[in-house]
Amino acid sequence: MKVAVLFSGGKDSTMAVYNALETGEDVKYLLSMKSVNDESYMFHVPNIHITDLLAEALDIPIITAQTQGIKEEELEDLKMAFIKLKDLGVEAIYTGALYSVYQKSRIEKLGGEVGLEIISPYWHVDELEYMRKIVSLGFEVIISGVFAYGLDESWLGRKIDDKAIDELVEINKKVGINLAFEGGEAETLAIDGPIFKKRINILKDKKTWHLDSGLYIIEEADLEDK
């Protein structure tokens, strides 16, 4: 099928791209929703400005759409983007949904209205196995935001490797965080991996921290050959 992937640059949407390619889908586009509101219920926000560069690194065309990020109203912006993709010949949308019924149900409703199949290949995956798989496949994923007790400033910008996952398992035992961050505990950014034609090279970054949460923001980046 001709498909598009709802893409934020995070680990889950990047894995959705990986799955679509691995199953032989014709990935025509990435769709990036850029929310003005940092508190969007639907869309990933930290480093969303990097998705154009990520699309270039993946060598897949990207369509971007801006939304005010207002709860429920932002769905109309997504619907208009779906209509555009449908008009371009796209037959299905892949998503990186893991456990969020709020997001998945609304995306599927919009897909039904527009006439697009919605595919979420990692829905209800075992979170620990999933995180280990991301690492074993060779994806380089960093933490771009932390928002939960148990995760401190030292996690900002940190690469997710087996050691980090081991630490997350121990944190989970103490405070019960979701190991794949589906409870909103953290946000991520994939900067390299087996489906990347080029790697993201971070030139300038900054960290912000306020009380118990913070962001890792890429201010400048370019692409480097692999």
C-alpha positions as CSV (number, residue, x, y, z in Angstrom):
1,M,0.0,0.0,0.0
2,K,0.9,3.6,-0.4
3,V,1.2,4.9,3.2
4,A,2.2,7.9,5.3
5,V,3.5,7.8,8.8
6,L,2.4,10.3,11.5
7,F,5.8,11.4,12.5
8,S,7.2,13.4,15.4
9,G,10.8,12.3,15.3
10,G,10.4,10.3,18.6
11,K,11.2,6.7,19.0
12,D,7.7,5.4,18.4
13,S,6.9,7.2,15.2
14,T,10.4,6.3,14.0
15,M,9.7,2.7,14.8
16,A,6.4,3.0,12.9
17,V,8.5,4.1,9.8
18,Y,10.8,1.1,10.4
19,N,7.8,-1.3,10.6
20,A,6.2,0.0,7.5
21,L,9.4,-0.3,5.5
22,E,10.1,-3.8,6.9
23,T,6.6,-5.0,5.9
24,G,7.1,-3.8,2.4
25,E,4.8,-0.8,2.4
26,D,5.4,2.1,0.0
27,V,6.1,4.9,2.4
28,K,5.3,8.0,0.4
29,Y,5.2,10.6,3.1
30,L,5.9,11.5,6.7
31,L,3.2,13.7,8.3
32,S,4.4,16.1,11.1
33,M,1.9,18.1,13.1
34,K,3.6,21.1,14.6
35,S,1.7,22.3,17.7
36,V,1.9,25.9,18.9
37,N,0.7,24.8,22.3
38,D,3.3,22.9,24.4
39,E,0.4,21.2,26.2
40,S,-1.1,19.5,23.2
41,Y,-3.0,16.3,24.1
42,M,-2.3,14.8,20.7
43,F,1.0,15.8,19.4
44,H,4.7,15.5,20.5
45,V,6.3,18.9,20.9
46,P,10.0,18.9,22.0
47,N,12.2,19.3,19.0
48,I,9.4,19.0,16.5
49,H,11.3,21.6,14.5
50,I,13.8,18.9,13.6
51,T,11.4,16.7,11.7
52,D,12.3,18.3,8.4
53,L,15.9,17.4,8.9
54,L,15.0,13.9,10.0
55,A,12.9,13.5,6.9
56,E,15.9,14.4,4.8
57,A,18.0,11.9,6.8
58,L,15.5,9.2,6.2
59,D,15.1,10.3,2.5
60,I,11.3,10.4,2.8
61,P,9.2,13.5,1.8
62,I,7.5,15.2,4.7
63,I,4.3,17.2,4.9
64,T,4.0,19.5,7.8
65,A,0.8,21.1,9.2
66,Q,0.5,23.6,12.0
67,T,-2.0,23.3,14.8
68,Q,-2.9,25.5,17.7
69,G,-2.8,22.4,19.8
70,I,-6.2,23.1,21.5
71,K,-7.8,20.0,23.0
72,E,-10.2,18.4,20.5
73,E,-10.0,21.4,18.1
74,E,-6.5,20.1,17.0
75,L,-8.2,17.1,15.6
76,E,-9.7,19.2,12.8
77,D,-6.2,20.2,11.8
78,L,-5.2,16.6,11.7
79,K,-8.2,15.7,9.6
80,M,-7.4,18.3,7.0
81,A,-3.9,16.9,6.8
82,F,-5.4,13.4,6.3
83,I,-7.5,14.7,3.5
84,K,-4.5,16.1,1.8
85,L,-2.7,12.8,2.0
86,K,-5.8,11.0,0.7
87,D,-5.8,13.3,-2.3
88,L,-2.1,12.4,-2.9
89,G,-3.0,8.8,-3.2
90,V,-2.2,7.6,0.4
91,E,-4.2,4.6,1.5
92,A,-3.1,4.1,5.1
93,I,-1.6,6.0,8.0
94,Y,1.0,4.3,10.3
95,T,1.2,5.6,13.9
96,G,3.5,4.9,16.8
97,A,0.7,4.5,19.3
98,L,1.6,2.0,22.1
99,Y,-1.0,2.4,24.9
100,S,-2.8,5.8,24.5
101,V,-6.4,5.0,23.8
102,Y,-7.1,8.8,23.8
103,Q,-4.8,9.3,20.8
104,K,-5.4,6.0,18.9
105,S,-9.2,6.2,19.1
106,R,-9.3,9.7,17.7
107,I,-6.9,9.0,14.9
108,E,-8.9,5.9,13.9
109,K,-12.1,7.9,14.0
110,L,-10.6,10.5,11.7
111,G,-9.2,7.8,9.4
112,G,-12.6,6.3,9.1
113,E,-14.2,9.7,8.2
114,V,-11.6,10.4,5.5
115,G,-11.3,6.8,4.2
116,L,-7.8,6.0,5.4
117,E,-6.8,2.8,7.2
118,I,-5.0,3.4,10.5
119,I,-2.2,1.0,11.4
120,S,-0.5,1.0,14.8
121,P,2.0,-1.9,14.6
122,Y,3.2,-1.7,18.2
123,W,-0.1,-1.4,20.0
124,H,0.1,-3.0,23.4
125,V,3.6,-4.3,22.8
126,D,5.5,-5.5,25.9
127,E,7.2,-2.2,26.9
128,L,10.5,-3.7,28.1
129,E,10.9,-6.0,25.0
130,Y,10.1,-3.0,22.8
131,M,12.7,-0.8,24.4
132,R,15.3,-3.5,24.1
133,K,14.4,-4.1,20.5
134,I,14.9,-0.4,19.6
135,V,18.4,-0.6,21.0
136,S,19.2,-4.0,19.4
137,L,18.2,-2.8,16.0
138,G,20.7,0.0,16.3
139,F,18.5,3.1,16.7
140,E,20.2,6.0,18.5
141,V,17.5,7.6,20.6
142,I,18.0,10.4,23.1
143,I,15.8,11.8,25.8
144,S,14.4,15.2,24.8
145,G,12.1,15.8,27.8
146,V,11.4,14.4,31.3
147,F,8.2,15.0,33.2
148,A,8.0,12.3,35.9
149,Y,9.2,11.6,39.4
150,G,12.2,9.4,39.3
151,L,13.7,11.0,36.2
152,D,16.0,13.9,37.0
153,E,18.0,16.5,34.9
154,S,20.7,14.0,34.2
155,W,18.4,12.2,31.8
156,L,18.1,15.2,29.4
157,G,20.0,14.4,26.2
158,R,20.9,11.0,27.4
159,K,21.1,8.1,24.9
160,I,18.8,5.2,25.5
161,D,21.0,2.1,25.7
162,D,20.9,-1.1,27.6
163,K,22.3,0.5,30.7
164,A,19.7,3.3,30.6
165,I,17.0,0.7,30.2
166,D,18.3,-1.3,33.2
167,E,18.1,1.9,35.2
168,L,14.6,2.6,34.0
169,V,13.6,-0.9,35.2
170,E,14.9,-0.1,38.7
171,I,13.0,3.2,38.7
172,N,9.9,1.4,37.5
173,K,10.1,-0.9,40.6
174,K,10.2,2.2,42.9
175,V,7.7,4.5,41.3
176,G,5.9,2.6,38.5
177,I,6.8,4.6,35.4
178,N,6.0,3.1,32.0
179,L,9.3,1.9,30.6
180,A,8.3,3.1,27.1
181,F,7.2,6.5,28.5
182,E,3.6,6.0,27.4
183,G,2.4,7.7,30.6
184,G,4.0,10.9,29.4
185,E,7.1,10.4,31.6
186,A,9.5,11.5,28.9
187,E,9.8,12.4,25.3
188,T,12.5,11.1,22.9
189,L,14.2,11.9,19.6
190,A,15.7,9.4,17.2
191,I,18.8,10.8,15.5
192,D,20.2,7.6,13.7
193,G,19.3,4.1,13.0
194,P,19.2,1.3,10.3
195,I,16.6,3.2,8.2
196,F,18.6,6.5,8.2
197,K,20.5,7.4,5.1
198,K,22.3,10.1,7.1
199,R,22.9,10.8,10.7
200,I,21.7,13.9,12.7
201,N,24.8,15.8,13.9
202,I,23.9,18.1,16.9
203,L,25.8,21.4,16.8
204,K,24.2,23.4,19.5
205,D,21.8,22.4,22.3
206,K,20.4,23.6,25.6
207,K,18.8,22.1,28.6
208,T,16.1,23.8,30.7
209,W,14.9,22.5,34.1
210,H,12.0,23.7,36.3
211,L,11.3,22.1,39.6
212,D,10.7,18.5,38.5
213,S,10.7,18.5,34.7
214,G,12.8,19.7,31.8
215,L,13.6,19.8,28.2
216,Y,16.6,19.1,26.0
217,I,16.3,21.3,22.9
218,I,18.4,21.1,19.7
219,E,19.1,24.6,18.6
220,E,21.3,23.8,15.6
221,A,21.9,20.5,13.7
222,D,23.0,19.3,10.3
223,L,23.4,15.9,8.5
224,E,26.5,13.9,8.3
225,D,27.2,10.9,6.0
226,K,27.3,7.5,7.5
